[in-house]
Every structure is written in structure tokens, then in C-alpha cells.
Amino acid sequence: MEQRFEKWNNWLDNIDNDVCLLSSNRSIFREIQKIVDNNPQIQTPNLFYSFLGDTYVAFTVMTVRRQIKSHKDSISFAGLLQEIIDTPCVLSRERFVDLYPSSMKGHANSDFAQFAGDCKDHVDPDLVKQDLKQLKFLGKNLEIFADKRIAHQDRRKIKHVPTFNDLDVCINYLEELTKKYLLLFRGVARSPLVTNLDDWHEIFREPWILPDNTSVADLTAWWNAEGDKEWDEWSP
């Protein structure tokens, strides 16, 4: 049983990384949309925006698909939940309570009852079934879209083309499940799931294409001296 728990725990690391990446990429995509919304000068049709949107959708939908499909040779949230359903005794109350200091055993038992269900000794498999069912339901149209339009170009029409909102709802649920199972496995309560520590906006504060015959040093010197002027006022 210990070996199975360690396998699941390692799977959870992979799942956590994927879900964190989904959350982080969504945050960046939304922030870029805000940058465009707040700058009328760049609100024109542009292939770069199409590229950005297509890339975000393709990567995100395929990452969601990876988590909602089960296969014996791959790691996924759906696969983890199914294995927990099959052998729920691995996630025992005793194991969970042991994660807490002795002064908080009562709180540990309360937390276990809240997140693991009504079974006395281990996680309730019926509760895990509900988690899996909801994950499959929210990801169904995304999975179909990934299979028929991203991984393949299927000749058949898609009845229900997913929206950005569908994608957001599924990501939100994956975040919720990740927090729940991190708690059940490790006694870790984590919120928010992702915190962006680096200032990725920084690159947008610098010109990407320099005027002809202008070096970075020239531009830096000008910016330090006259950075409060409009860009089109400067002609090197």
C-alpha cells in the first residue's frame, strides 16, 4: 500500500505542475488582453494576435485533455482518481491524521471528514467518483475539440464547439481538485494555486524593434534624457 501511495504522490507532482502551468498561462493571456484593451494604438487586426490566441487555445486544450483521459501508460488526474476509486484504503484517515501535529489531531479528523467523505477509515470512493464524473463532464467538449481539431483534422463536424468560458470553468475545477488532493495527500492547504513571482511585463516596457541605425546604447541614452516624450517626437 505504501508503494501505491508513493506512486500516486509522484503523479500528483506531475498533475500539479500541469495545472499550475494552465493557471499561469491563463493569467498571462488575460493580462496581455488587458494591455491591448488599454492601448488604442495597438487595437488593430494583426496576425500576431491570431497566433497568440491559437497558441494559447491549442496548448491549453491539449493540457486539459491530458488530465481528463485515462491510459495505463500515462499520468493524468482522471487516472489518479480512478485508481483511488479502485483502492480507496490507501488514502486512510490514519495516514492523513499523522500529517498533523499532536495538538491538532481533532482538526485533522475534521478536515478529513470534510474533504474525504463519510467513510470512517479512508476516503469515500463515491466522493472521488463524483469528482471524476464532474471533471469528465466539464472537459468533454474540450476533449472532443482537441481530438478533432488540434491533434487531428477530422472531417466530421463538432456539435458543441467549446468557448473560452468552457475552458475557464474546466481550469477552475482542475485548480479546485488539485488543492483538495494536495490536502488529502500531504496536509497542504495552498491558495492561490499559482503566484507569478517574476515581472514578465518587463519586456513590454521596452521597444522590440529599434529604429534603423539605432543601437541599444543610443536608445538607452535617449530614454534616460527624454523618456517623458512621445515616441514619435524622437527622430535619431
Helices and strands as residue ranges (DSSP letters): H 2-37, G 40-42, H 47-68, H 77-86, G 88-90, H 93-97, G 102-104, H 105-116, H 125-145, I 146-150, H 164-186, G 200-205, H 216-226, G 231-233
